[in-house]
Amino acid sequence: MNDTEIVSHTYELLRKMRAEQQDMRLEMQDMKVRLAAIEEHMQGTVTNLMRLNAKEDRVDERLARIERRLELREGRDAD
């Protein structure tokens, strides 16, 4: 293999490596976008769970008041 062939072969390898690197960059950008979407979805899910828990707490409080008024609680549950 002479010098020209070595240079040509090296150049071809570097070109392939650059193309693969560009593909990897594009894939990483896509992954970042997808990860951001997942994070946003998870944040929304957590927010909704917090709202549901707060609503459940309010319902529990109302139910406890109703039970007290109707004298439905027994034993030490009756506050």
N, C-alpha and C positions, 0 to 999 in steps of 0.2 A: 504494500500500500504506500503510495507516494504522498508527499505533503498536500497536494491539491485534494486528493481523495480523503485524507484525514480531516482537512478543514471542511470539506463538503459534508462529510459524515457528522462532524461535531456540530456544524451549523444546523443540519437536519434534526439532530437530537435536541438541540437547544430550542428549535422552533416547536417541536412536539411538546417539550416540557412547558413552554410558554402557553401553548394552546390548552394543555391540561390544567395549568395553573389558572387560566382565565375561566375555564369550566368550573373549577373548584370555587373561585370567587363568586360566580353566579349562583352556584348551589348554596353557598354560605349566605348570600343575600336573601335567597328564597327561604332558607331555614330561619333567619332572623325575623323575617316578616311573619312566618308561620308561628314562631315562638311568641312573638308579640301578640298575635291574635289569640293564642292559647292563654297567655297571661291575662289579657283583657277579659276573656270568657271566664276564667277562674275568679277574677276579681268580682265580676258580676254575680257569679254563683255564690260567693261568700257573702256579698251584700244582700242577696235575696235570702240566704239562710239566716242572716242576722235579723232581717225584717220579719221573717216567719217566726223566729224565736221570740222576738219582742211581742208579736201579735199573740202567740201562744201564751206568753206570760200574762198579757192583759185578759185573755179569755179565762185563764186559771183564776186570776184575781176576782173577776166577775162571778165565776161559778162558786168560788168560796163565799162571796158575799151573799149570793142567792141561797146557798145551803145554810148559812147562818140564819138568814131571815126566816127560812122555812123550817129551821131547827132539824135539819136532816143529818147533821154531823153527830157522831157518837164518840164517847170517850174523850181522850185528850186532843183529838182533832178539833173539837169545838172550842174555838177561841173567843 
